[in-house]
Amino acid sequence: MTEQKLPLLAHIVDPIRGRIHDYETQEQRQLKFQAAMVANMANAVIGIDPGFRVSYCNASAERMYGIRSSEVVGKPLAAISEFSCLSLKLEEALCPKSAAKGLFELLENGSWTGENSELREDGSSFTVSCSLTPLPLEFGGGMVAVICDISESKGKELQMQQNNARLARANEELLHFVYAVGHDLDTPLRTVMALSQLLHLKHRAGLDGNGQQLITLIVEAGSRMEMMFHNLLEFAKLAGGDAGSDEVADLEECLAAALKNLGSGIVENSPIITHDTLPVTTGNELQLTRLFQNLIGNALKYRKPEVQPKIHISAQARGTEWIVVVSDNGMGFEPEYTDSIFRVSRRLHGTEVAGAGMGLPICKRIVERLGGKMWATGWPGKGAEFYFTLPAITSLARIGRQETRAALCELP
């Protein structure tokens, strides 16, 4: 090669050599960055070779398990901790006796995530969430485990479960107490009512005006007490038993049953009651009938004097639920009472209107036990609208009850 050509060759080779150096430097920087990122992760990262020996531990793993990387790298996985598997799949994936089978499943599925209860060398135990991912063969095979200590959240979850269990037992005991008290009070209450009514019928004529008024007050107070007692008992019973969330209910049939139960009130008040097509939903038919019965009865009770009651029931689909609206042209109420009308024994009109103040609280409890919500809007002297939500049955039009059950069984 002539001397004239050497500068020309150097002119060509040197830039190529420089690019190779730059590329290697850039790749090295990237590898260093990735290594530093893994080393400083908040979660523990453990590398496991195909023989289930520890190939890597980051700083978080050292802190979590109370170990030193230099002391466990190259040793079996059990050198880090003893673990009690909370999942059969995890046991198959990690336990040495079935290591080959577990590794095969990891390679087949691509990854695995589960929970472990682990034991440190000092005897302390903790719960972790572990994610396992196989490593490609060109990187030596094996797998990498990313581990997060979830002991605190698990402790809180366990505490919540224990509190819920205690609350459930307390509610059950309270419900049994209510049943027992209800049975013990029902008989004397009926006796007081019967005797006061008998006194009113047989001896009222022999009393003066004050005496007659006192007997009338006793009978009326006894009637209110009986009504309130049975409503409170029903309200308490709604805390237990089955809400009917697995049952199918046709709201049109529930509405028809409610109107039939309100027969005397409808005949007396001659209301105009209309409704749109109502859906099929989930819930206990008797409770949903009571829901309509209370709302319509409430509209009749709080009607405006000398005005024919008008009541309309409609329903509109919204996502996975139905919004049902019962509107009336009655007395209505001030906006400030929107929440308080659903409280037990809260009566806006005092003794002017008969009742125990339990109808709306019972309605709200029925709806909430089905996972729905209930609220109201009122306008003084113009009427009110009561809204409640119920679960929607996907892809089902309004059809008969038996056909709905059959269709539900056929859904995938």
Secondary structure, DSSP 8 states (H G I E B T S, - for coil): --TTHHHHHHHHHHHHHHHHHHHHHHHHHHHHHHHHHHHT-SSEEEEE-TTSBEEEE-HHHHHHHT--HHHHTTSBGGGT-EEEESSHHHHHHHSGGGHHHHHHHHHHHS-EEEEEEEE-TTS-EEEEEEEEEE--GGGTS-EEEEEEE-HHHHHHHHHHHHHHHHHHHHHHHHHHHHHHHHHHHHHHHHHHHHHHHHHHHHHGGGS-HHHHHHHHHHHHHHHHHHHHHHHHHHHHHTTSS---TTSEEEHHHHHHHHHHHTHHHHHHH--EEEE----EEES-HHHHHHHHHHHHHHHHHT--TTS--EEEEEEEEETTEEEEEEEE-S----GGGTTGGGSTT--TTGGGS-S-S-HHHHHHHHHHHTT--EEEEEETTTEEEEEEEEEB-TT--S--HHHHHHHHHH--
